[in-house]
Protein backbone atom coordinates (compact mmCIF):
# COMPACT_ATOMS: atom_id res chain seq x y z
CA UNK A 1 0.00 0.00 0.00
CA UNK A 2 1.09 3.57 -0.58
CA UNK A 3 2.90 5.12 2.36
CA UNK A 4 4.32 8.62 2.68
CA UNK A 5 6.30 9.48 5.81
CA UNK A 6 7.44 13.04 6.44
CA UNK A 7 10.23 14.02 8.80
CA UNK A 8 12.40 17.00 9.63
CA UNK A 9 9.93 19.46 11.09
CA UNK A 10 10.54 21.43 14.25
CA UNK A 11 10.87 24.83 15.86
CA UNK A 12 13.13 27.37 14.17
CA UNK A 13 13.74 31.08 14.57
CA UNK A 14 12.78 33.55 11.83
CA UNK A 15 15.47 33.58 9.17
CA UNK A 16 16.45 30.01 9.91
CA UNK A 17 16.38 26.88 7.77
CA UNK A 18 14.85 23.42 7.88
CA UNK A 19 14.94 20.46 5.53
CA UNK A 20 11.89 18.24 5.28
CA UNK A 21 12.02 14.74 3.85
CA UNK A 22 9.34 12.36 2.67
CA UNK A 23 10.02 8.65 2.36
CA UNK A 24 7.69 6.97 -0.12
CA UNK A 25 6.84 3.30 -0.55
CA UNK A 26 4.22 1.06 -2.11
CA UNK A 27 4.26 2.53 -5.60
CA UNK A 28 6.59 3.24 -8.53
CA UNK A 29 7.95 6.45 -7.07
CA UNK A 30 9.95 7.55 -10.11
CA UNK A 31 6.80 7.52 -12.25
CA UNK A 32 4.87 10.09 -10.23
CA UNK A 33 4.90 13.82 -9.75
CA UNK A 34 5.33 14.62 -6.08
CA UNK A 35 4.12 17.64 -4.16
CA UNK A 36 4.40 19.38 -0.81
CA UNK A 37 1.39 21.08 0.76
CA UNK A 38 0.99 22.93 4.02
CA UNK A 39 -1.86 23.84 6.30
CA UNK A 40 -1.62 26.69 8.77
CA UNK A 41 -3.91 26.90 11.80
CA UNK A 42 -7.40 27.95 10.75
CA UNK A 43 -6.57 27.91 7.05
CA UNK A 44 -7.04 25.55 4.13
CA UNK A 45 -4.37 23.31 2.69
CA UNK A 46 -2.01 25.19 0.34
CA UNK A 47 0.16 23.82 -2.45
CA UNK A 48 3.78 24.73 -1.73
CA UNK A 49 5.91 22.96 -4.33
CA UNK A 50 5.67 20.39 -7.12
CA UNK A 51 8.42 18.33 -8.72
CA UNK A 52 8.22 16.30 -11.93
CA UNK A 53 9.07 12.62 -12.19
CA UNK A 54 12.72 13.20 -13.11
CA UNK A 55 13.15 16.33 -11.04
CA UNK A 56 13.71 18.45 -14.11
CA UNK A 57 10.66 20.63 -13.58
CA UNK A 58 9.59 22.35 -10.38
CA UNK A 59 6.92 24.85 -9.42
CA UNK A 60 6.43 26.88 -6.27
CA UNK A 61 3.82 28.97 -4.57
CA UNK A 62 4.59 32.66 -4.93
CA UNK A 63 4.90 32.93 -1.17
CA UNK A 64 7.93 30.58 -1.08
CA UNK A 65 9.68 31.27 -4.39
CA UNK A 66 13.36 31.98 -3.92
CA UNK A 67 13.33 30.57 -0.38
CA UNK A 68 12.24 26.93 -0.76
CA UNK A 69 13.73 24.25 -3.00
CA UNK A 70 12.11 20.90 -3.76
CA UNK A 71 14.21 17.93 -4.86
CA UNK A 72 13.88 14.18 -5.20
CA UNK A 73 16.07 11.09 -5.17
CA UNK A 74 14.44 8.38 -7.26
CA UNK A 75 17.04 5.84 -6.16
CA UNK A 76 16.03 6.32 -2.53
CA UNK A 77 12.31 7.04 -3.09
CA UNK A 78 12.52 10.32 -1.25
CA UNK A 79 11.41 13.87 -1.91
CA UNK A 80 12.77 16.77 0.09
CA UNK A 81 11.92 20.40 0.76
CA UNK A 82 14.76 22.72 1.72
CA UNK A 83 13.33 25.78 3.44
CA UNK A 84 15.50 28.84 3.94
CA UNK A 85 14.83 32.34 5.26
CA UNK A 86 11.85 31.03 7.16
CA UNK A 87 9.15 33.45 8.27
CA UNK A 88 6.52 33.17 11.00
CA UNK A 89 3.89 32.86 8.27
CA UNK A 90 5.55 29.62 7.15
CA UNK A 91 4.30 28.01 10.36
CA UNK A 92 2.12 25.07 9.33
CA UNK A 93 1.85 21.33 9.11
CA UNK A 94 3.64 20.23 5.95
CA UNK A 95 2.38 17.26 3.97
CA UNK A 96 3.85 15.10 1.24
CA UNK A 97 1.35 14.26 -1.53
CA UNK A 98 1.01 11.98 -4.53
CA UNK A 99 -1.93 11.39 -6.80
CA UNK A 100 -2.28 7.91 -8.19
CA UNK A 101 -5.45 8.52 -10.11
CA UNK A 102 -8.13 8.38 -8.95
CA UNK A 103 -6.80 8.33 -5.38
CA UNK A 104 -4.92 11.09 -3.54
CA UNK A 105 -2.40 10.02 -0.92
CA UNK A 106 -1.13 12.15 1.94
CA UNK A 107 1.50 11.64 4.57
CA UNK A 108 0.74 12.21 8.23
CA UNK A 109 2.36 15.65 8.16
CA UNK A 110 5.22 17.27 10.04
CA UNK A 111 4.89 20.44 12.10
CA UNK A 112 7.03 23.45 11.25
CA UNK A 113 6.94 26.33 13.70
CA UNK A 114 8.80 29.57 13.00
CA UNK A 115 9.00 31.69 16.10
CA UNK A 116 11.48 33.63 18.19
C-alpha positions as a Markdown table, in Angstrom:
| # | Residue | x | y | z |
|---|---|---|---|---|
| 1 | Unk | 0.0 | 0.0 | 0.0 |
| 2 | Unk | 1.1 | 3.6 | -0.6 |
| 3 | Unk | 2.9 | 5.1 | 2.4 |
| 4 | Unk | 4.3 | 8.6 | 2.7 |
| 5 | Unk | 6.3 | 9.5 | 5.8 |
| 6 | Unk | 7.4 | 13.0 | 6.4 |
| 7 | Unk | 10.2 | 14.0 | 8.8 |
| 8 | Unk | 12.4 | 17.0 | 9.6 |
| 9 | Unk | 9.9 | 19.5 | 11.1 |
| 10 | Unk | 10.5 | 21.4 | 14.2 |
| 11 | Unk | 10.9 | 24.8 | 15.9 |
| 12 | Unk | 13.1 | 27.4 | 14.2 |
| 13 | Unk | 13.7 | 31.1 | 14.6 |
| 14 | Unk | 12.8 | 33.5 | 11.8 |
| 15 | Unk | 15.5 | 33.6 | 9.2 |
| 16 | Unk | 16.5 | 30.0 | 9.9 |
| 17 | Unk | 16.4 | 26.9 | 7.8 |
| 18 | Unk | 14.8 | 23.4 | 7.9 |
| 19 | Unk | 14.9 | 20.5 | 5.5 |
| 20 | Unk | 11.9 | 18.2 | 5.3 |
| 21 | Unk | 12.0 | 14.7 | 3.8 |
| 22 | Unk | 9.3 | 12.4 | 2.7 |
| 23 | Unk | 10.0 | 8.6 | 2.4 |
| 24 | Unk | 7.7 | 7.0 | -0.1 |
| 25 | Unk | 6.8 | 3.3 | -0.6 |
| 26 | Unk | 4.2 | 1.1 | -2.1 |
| 27 | Unk | 4.3 | 2.5 | -5.6 |
| 28 | Unk | 6.6 | 3.2 | -8.5 |
| 29 | Unk | 8.0 | 6.4 | -7.1 |
| 30 | Unk | 9.9 | 7.5 | -10.1 |
| 31 | Unk | 6.8 | 7.5 | -12.3 |
| 32 | Unk | 4.9 | 10.1 | -10.2 |
| 33 | Unk | 4.9 | 13.8 | -9.8 |
| 34 | Unk | 5.3 | 14.6 | -6.1 |
| 35 | Unk | 4.1 | 17.6 | -4.2 |
| 36 | Unk | 4.4 | 19.4 | -0.8 |
| 37 | Unk | 1.4 | 21.1 | 0.8 |
| 38 | Unk | 1.0 | 22.9 | 4.0 |
| 39 | Unk | -1.9 | 23.8 | 6.3 |
| 40 | Unk | -1.6 | 26.7 | 8.8 |
| 41 | Unk | -3.9 | 26.9 | 11.8 |
| 42 | Unk | -7.4 | 27.9 | 10.8 |
| 43 | Unk | -6.6 | 27.9 | 7.1 |
| 44 | Unk | -7.0 | 25.6 | 4.1 |
| 45 | Unk | -4.4 | 23.3 | 2.7 |
| 46 | Unk | -2.0 | 25.2 | 0.3 |
| 47 | Unk | 0.2 | 23.8 | -2.5 |
| 48 | Unk | 3.8 | 24.7 | -1.7 |
| 49 | Unk | 5.9 | 23.0 | -4.3 |
| 50 | Unk | 5.7 | 20.4 | -7.1 |
| 51 | Unk | 8.4 | 18.3 | -8.7 |
| 52 | Unk | 8.2 | 16.3 | -11.9 |
| 53 | Unk | 9.1 | 12.6 | -12.2 |
| 54 | Unk | 12.7 | 13.2 | -13.1 |
| 55 | Unk | 13.1 | 16.3 | -11.0 |
| 56 | Unk | 13.7 | 18.5 | -14.1 |
| 57 | Unk | 10.7 | 20.6 | -13.6 |
| 58 | Unk | 9.6 | 22.3 | -10.4 |
| 59 | Unk | 6.9 | 24.8 | -9.4 |
| 60 | Unk | 6.4 | 26.9 | -6.3 |
| 61 | Unk | 3.8 | 29.0 | -4.6 |
| 62 | Unk | 4.6 | 32.7 | -4.9 |
| 63 | Unk | 4.9 | 32.9 | -1.2 |
| 64 | Unk | 7.9 | 30.6 | -1.1 |
| 65 | Unk | 9.7 | 31.3 | -4.4 |
| 66 | Unk | 13.4 | 32.0 | -3.9 |
| 67 | Unk | 13.3 | 30.6 | -0.4 |
| 68 | Unk | 12.2 | 26.9 | -0.8 |
| 69 | Unk | 13.7 | 24.2 | -3.0 |
| 70 | Unk | 12.1 | 20.9 | -3.8 |
| 71 | Unk | 14.2 | 17.9 | -4.9 |
| 72 | Unk | 13.9 | 14.2 | -5.2 |
| 73 | Unk | 16.1 | 11.1 | -5.2 |
| 74 | Unk | 14.4 | 8.4 | -7.3 |
| 75 | Unk | 17.0 | 5.8 | -6.2 |
| 76 | Unk | 16.0 | 6.3 | -2.5 |
| 77 | Unk | 12.3 | 7.0 | -3.1 |
| 78 | Unk | 12.5 | 10.3 | -1.3 |
| 79 | Unk | 11.4 | 13.9 | -1.9 |
| 80 | Unk | 12.8 | 16.8 | 0.1 |
| 81 | Unk | 11.9 | 20.4 | 0.8 |
| 82 | Unk | 14.8 | 22.7 | 1.7 |
| 83 | Unk | 13.3 | 25.8 | 3.4 |
| 84 | Unk | 15.5 | 28.8 | 3.9 |
| 85 | Unk | 14.8 | 32.3 | 5.3 |
| 86 | Unk | 11.8 | 31.0 | 7.2 |
| 87 | Unk | 9.2 | 33.5 | 8.3 |
| 88 | Unk | 6.5 | 33.2 | 11.0 |
| 89 | Unk | 3.9 | 32.9 | 8.3 |
| 90 | Unk | 5.5 | 29.6 | 7.1 |
| 91 | Unk | 4.3 | 28.0 | 10.4 |
| 92 | Unk | 2.1 | 25.1 | 9.3 |
| 93 | Unk | 1.8 | 21.3 | 9.1 |
| 94 | Unk | 3.6 | 20.2 | 6.0 |
| 95 | Unk | 2.4 | 17.3 | 4.0 |
| 96 | Unk | 3.8 | 15.1 | 1.2 |
| 97 | Unk | 1.4 | 14.3 | -1.5 |
| 98 | Unk | 1.0 | 12.0 | -4.5 |
| 99 | Unk | -1.9 | 11.4 | -6.8 |
| 100 | Unk | -2.3 | 7.9 | -8.2 |
| 101 | Unk | -5.4 | 8.5 | -10.1 |
| 102 | Unk | -8.1 | 8.4 | -8.9 |
| 103 | Unk | -6.8 | 8.3 | -5.4 |
| 104 | Unk | -4.9 | 11.1 | -3.5 |
| 105 | Unk | -2.4 | 10.0 | -0.9 |
| 106 | Unk | -1.1 | 12.2 | 1.9 |
| 107 | Unk | 1.5 | 11.6 | 4.6 |
| 108 | Unk | 0.7 | 12.2 | 8.2 |
| 109 | Unk | 2.4 | 15.6 | 8.2 |
| 110 | Unk | 5.2 | 17.3 | 10.0 |
| 111 | Unk | 4.9 | 20.4 | 12.1 |
| 112 | Unk | 7.0 | 23.5 | 11.3 |
| 113 | Unk | 6.9 | 26.3 | 13.7 |
| 114 | Unk | 8.8 | 29.6 | 13.0 |
| 115 | Unk | 9.0 | 31.7 | 16.1 |
| 116 | Unk | 11.5 | 33.6 | 18.2 |
